[in-house]
Amino acid sequence: QLVESGGGLVQAGGSLRLSCVASGRTFSTYAMGWFRQPPGKERDYVAAISWSGNTTEYADSVKGRFTISRDNAKNTVYLQMNNLKPEDTAVYYCAVFVTGRYYSDRRGYDYWGQGTQVTVSS
C-alpha cells in the first residue's frame, strides 16, 4: 500500500528526492514517517510529518540537510535529501504513524513500504 521510489547512487554532496505513494487507501489523516536501515544495522528514524504538514520533525543526523513534505491530494510524502554523506547510505522506508506519543518511536508505525536503496559514494 506504500511504495517508495527515487533512490539511487549519488556522490557525496549530491541530492536525491524520495517519494512515497499510498495506494488502495488514503493516509491523509495520518502522520507519516521516513526511516532508514544501513547494511547490518537497525532501522532508524529519519523524519516525520503531521497529517496537515504543519509539523515536521527530524533526527539530529539529518537536520538541516533533509526536508520532509507531503501532498495529500496525491497521497504522497516526499523526502528531499541534500548534501548527502556516505553515512546516509541505507534502504529508506516510509510508514504510517498509527499510534504512540513520539514520531521517532518505530513501534508506532504500520503499513511499511518495501524500501528504496540510497547509496552515497565518497
Phi, psi and chi 1 to 4 in degrees:
 res  aa     phi    psi   chi1   chi2   chi3   chi4
   1 GLN       -  -21.0  -69.6  179.6  -40.1      -
   2 LEU  -117.7  131.6  -65.1  178.6      -      -
   3 VAL  -128.2  118.3  178.1      -      -      -
   4 GLU   -91.7  151.1  -57.7   94.1  -23.4      -
   5 SER  -155.4  170.5   63.2      -      -      -
   6 GLY   103.8   -5.4      -      -      -      -
   7 GLY   -71.0  172.9      -      -      -      -
   8 GLY   165.4 -167.6      -      -      -      -
   9 LEU  -103.1  129.1  173.4   63.6      -      -
  10 VAL  -142.9  151.7   63.8      -      -      -
  11 GLN   -79.9  155.3  -72.1 -172.2  -24.9      -
  12 ALA   -54.7  137.2      -      -      -      -
  13 GLY    92.4  -11.0      -      -      -      -
  14 GLY   -82.9 -175.5      -      -      -      -
  15 SER  -133.1  152.8  -62.0      -      -      -
  16 LEU  -143.1  153.4  -75.1  173.0      -      -
  17 ARG  -123.8  116.0 -172.0 -165.2 -164.1 -159.9
  18 LEU   -91.6  146.8  -54.2 -176.5      -      -
  19 SER  -123.8  149.2  -62.2      -      -      -
  20 CYS  -134.4  111.4  169.9      -      -      -
  21 VAL  -106.7  131.6 -179.7      -      -      -
  22 ALA   -94.1  135.6      -      -      -      -
  23 SER  -131.7  153.5   61.9      -      -      -
  24 GLY    89.4  -29.2      -      -      -      -
  25 ARG  -159.5  166.2   61.0  170.6  -67.9  179.6
  26 THR  -101.6  143.8  179.1      -      -      -
  27 PHE  -117.3   26.1  -65.0  109.2      -      -
  28 SER   -66.8  -17.2   60.4      -      -      -
  29 THR  -100.7   11.1   58.6      -      -      -
  30 TYR  -117.4  146.7  -70.2   85.3      -      -
  31 ALA   -68.4  153.4      -      -      -      -
  32 MET  -129.7  154.7  -58.7  -75.3  -67.1      -
  33 GLY  -138.9  159.3      -      -      -      -
  34 TRP  -116.0  138.9  -76.6   96.2      -      -
  35 PHE  -129.8  165.7  -73.0   73.2      -      -
  36 ARG  -144.0  150.9   66.0 -174.0 -178.9 -174.7
  37 GLN  -132.7  104.9 -173.3  165.3   14.1      -
  38 PRO   -69.3  161.6  -16.3   30.1      -      -
  39 PRO   -57.2  126.8  -22.1   31.1      -      -
  40 GLY    73.3   11.4      -      -      -      -
  41 LYS  -124.3  174.6  -63.7 -174.3  178.5 -179.2
  42 GLU   -74.0  160.4  -65.0  -70.7  -41.9      -
  43 ARG   -81.4  122.2 -169.4  172.2  -60.5 -173.6
  44 ASP  -114.0  151.1  -67.1  -31.2      -      -
  45 TYR   -68.7  140.4  167.5   75.5      -      -
  46 VAL  -117.4  -54.4  173.9      -      -      -
  47 ALA  -163.3  160.1      -      -      -      -
  48 ALA  -146.6  158.0      -      -      -      -
  49 ILE  -140.8  138.5 -173.1  166.9      -      -
  50 SER   -68.7  169.5   61.9      -      -      -
  51 TRP   -62.4  -32.5   71.2  -90.1      -      -
  52 SER   -84.3  -17.8   65.7      -      -      -
  53 GLY    87.5   -1.4      -      -      -      -
  54 ASN   -76.7  -22.4  -71.6  -21.5      -      -
  55 THR  -119.8  129.5  -60.5      -      -      -
  56 THR  -131.3  146.8   57.1      -      -      -
  57 GLU  -137.5  152.0  -64.6 -179.3    1.3      -
  58 TYR  -138.8  150.5  -60.8   90.9      -      -
  59 ALA   -68.7  149.0      -      -      -      -
  60 ASP   -58.1  -32.9  -71.6  -17.7      -      -
  61 SER   -68.0  -18.1   59.3      -      -      -
  62 VAL  -119.2   -5.5  -53.4      -      -      -
  63 LYS   -58.0  131.8 -157.5  170.6  -66.7 -176.8
  64 GLY    89.0  -13.2      -      -      -      -
  65 ARG  -115.1  -33.1  -60.1 -172.1  -62.9  122.7
  66 PHE  -108.4  148.8  -69.5   11.0      -      -
  67 THR  -135.0  125.4  -58.1      -      -      -
  68 ILE   -98.8  141.7 -171.6  171.4      -      -
  69 SER  -151.2  170.7   61.0      -      -      -
  70 ARG  -148.6  154.7   66.8 -170.8  -60.3  162.5
  71 ASP  -129.7   98.0 -175.7  -21.8      -      -
  72 ASN   -65.8  -28.1  -74.7  -21.5      -      -
  73 ALA   -65.6  -25.5      -      -      -      -
  74 LYS  -105.3    3.7  -63.4 -178.4  178.5  178.9
  75 ASN    52.4   42.9  -76.1  -28.8      -      -
  76 THR  -132.5  139.3  -57.2      -      -      -
  77 VAL  -118.4  141.5  177.6      -      -      -
  78 TYR  -119.2  156.5  -55.9   97.1      -      -
  79 LEU  -135.9  104.5 -173.9   67.9      -      -
  80 GLN   -86.0  123.2  176.9   66.8   44.1      -
  81 MET  -119.1  116.0  -54.0 -174.2  -63.7      -
  82 ASN  -115.3  161.8  -62.6  -30.5      -      -
  83 ASN    48.6   51.3 -169.8   22.5      -      -
  84 LEU   -66.4  147.0  -77.4  160.7      -      -
  85 LYS  -121.7  156.3  -56.2  176.2 -179.5 -179.5
  86 PRO   -54.5  -32.5  -28.8   35.9      -      -
  87 GLU   -72.0   -6.0   51.7  -96.8   42.7      -
  88 ASP   -83.2   -6.0  -65.8  -41.2      -      -
  89 THR   -61.2  124.3  -65.8      -      -      -
  90 ALA  -178.8  169.2      -      -      -      -
  91 VAL   -88.4  128.3  177.9      -      -      -
  92 TYR  -103.3  132.5  -77.0   71.4      -      -
  93 TYR  -123.0  145.5  -59.6   88.0      -      -
  94 CYS  -110.3  157.8   65.7      -      -      -
  95 ALA  -158.1  164.9      -      -      -      -
  96 VAL   -99.1  130.0 -178.7      -      -      -
  97 PHE   -82.6  110.7 -175.5   74.4      -      -
  98 VAL  -108.0  -20.5  -63.6      -      -      -
  99 THR  -162.6  161.6 -171.8      -      -      -
 100 GLY   111.4  177.7      -      -      -      -
 101 ARG  -102.9  -30.6 -174.4  172.2 -179.6  179.2
 102 TYR  -119.8  129.7  -59.1  107.6      -      -
 103 TYR   -59.7  -29.0  -73.6  157.6      -      -
 104 SER   -77.2   -8.3   58.5      -      -      -
 105 ASP   -85.6  110.8 -171.4  -15.8      -      -
 106 ARG   -58.4  -27.2 -170.4  178.3   66.8 -177.0
 107 ARG   -67.2  -16.0  -63.7  171.5  -63.5  177.7
 108 GLY   -86.3    2.8      -      -      -      -
 109 TYR  -108.6  152.1  -70.6   82.2      -      -
 110 ASP  -145.3  175.9 -157.9  -10.9      -      -
 111 TYR    60.0   51.1  -55.9  102.6      -      -
 112 TRP   -68.9  143.2  -65.3   85.3      -      -
 113 GLY   -80.5 -177.6      -      -      -      -
 114 GLN   -86.5  -11.8   85.3  -69.1  -15.8      -
 115 GLY    93.1  156.7      -      -      -      -
 116 THR  -135.8  134.8 -175.6      -      -      -
 117 GLN   -81.4  131.0  175.7   70.7   47.7      -
 118 VAL  -119.3  124.3  171.6      -      -      -
 119 THR  -124.9  124.3  -57.0      -      -      -
 120 VAL  -114.0  118.9 -175.6      -      -      -
 121 SER   -93.4  148.8   63.0      -      -      -
 122 SER   -90.2      -   56.9      -      -      -
